Amino acid sequence: MAPVQVKKICCIGAGYVGGPTCAVIALKCPDIQVTIVDLNKARIDAWNSPDFNLPIYEPGLVDVVKQARGRNLFFSTDVDKGILEADLIFVSVNTPTKKSGVGAGFAADLNYVESATRRIAAVATSSKIVVEKSTVPCRTAESMRTILEANSRPGTRFDILSNPEFLAEGTAITDLLNPDRVLIGSLQTPEGKDASQSLAEVYAHWVPKERILTVGLWSSELTKLAANAMLAQRISSINALSAICEATGANIDEVAYAVGFDSRIGPKFLRASVGFGGSCFQKDILNLVYLSESLHLPQVAAYWRQVVEMNEYQKSRFSKTVVDTLFNTITNKHIAVLGFAFKADTGDTRESPAISLVRDFLAERAFVTIYDPKVDEEQIWQDLQEACPTTPLETIKKQVNIVHSALEACKQKEAIVIATEWKEFREIDWQTVYDNMSKPAFVFDGRLLLDADQLRKIGFKVTVIGRGDRA
């Protein structure tokens, strides 16, 4: 049996992964019709909006969608039609960490994956290649295959592939156009290898063949978790060292710079900060912890759990530094938090360190003003309500104000906290900010973003993560 030539692709899930990935596939494969489906009508309407006011912010995404939408890229709420017509189906739905039940706080919630899989089985009248694109625990593909085979119609067969994404938010389009690697996992049967080849030929439209890696199904699923765990481990390692720097007077920037010159280590992901966030790092490590415990490997579980614990420690350590520096109390003090996204060049706030910081400041009864150039107000209120579940939103709103410029956020404040490394925060008129602040005026740089010496010349009291008083 020869590999199927893919002519029509359906992607179930129009979020941060499915939207950009399939938009780029459509751009690079004009001979393939790509339809992205989602039950969320508001989200699909945004993808179809005439002014390209897309539901997610990602540099370069609008240009890609402009070129392909209406040509061979379509967005629809008609999930069944998408499934029926497709040769290949990406399952790219949300897999959040479970909040209750077995594995709560660690295991991935596969409810959406299972629902999508059951829908494919119920609707499909011809054979399909089904590709898990969501970040999933090891051996999820096996569960998907069991569901599909148990519910399939006579004469239809389903081949399951794993094709994890390795995108970084803020550079997702660049990552898609020029990936380090594309990983495709399949069963090592003739049919599985044919299905793998079919997907490889889609990517080969623009990705060099030597960068398209074909491996076993379980290796592919584990590789995604492993890659994110090892990247997060580097961040927690440098953050752990930043605490030592603060205690000794060393400078974490200088330490990281020198360490990064070692060709075995390299300079990437060695930038100390208030902590990592995003939808993947914490979720994938907790997934790995749960997997290790399920496999009766408690030492392995404890090792990876420590990466997350160090991240939590870094966030709480930073908020404590703010309180300690402001004369051991921030009750009734006014603090500006600049940035709410988990990192620059995205509007995503999932697991953002800013959420933890604001929650801690509210617990100390401070008044907080927040500014972020890309995060919607509604999202900030939702995140704060989740972070403070016992506090009514009306009470939170008495302590928190959301504004639309950095200068406005900083006016008449006792302290400014840099929580996200947006470039525009470097370019603020800091002299004007200083003139309009209560004195002494404090700046806490949680992202190694600002020129501390310049700020001190203006008159600010500056605390930078990873730099001790003696630095």
Disulfide bonds with the S-S distance in Angstrom:
none
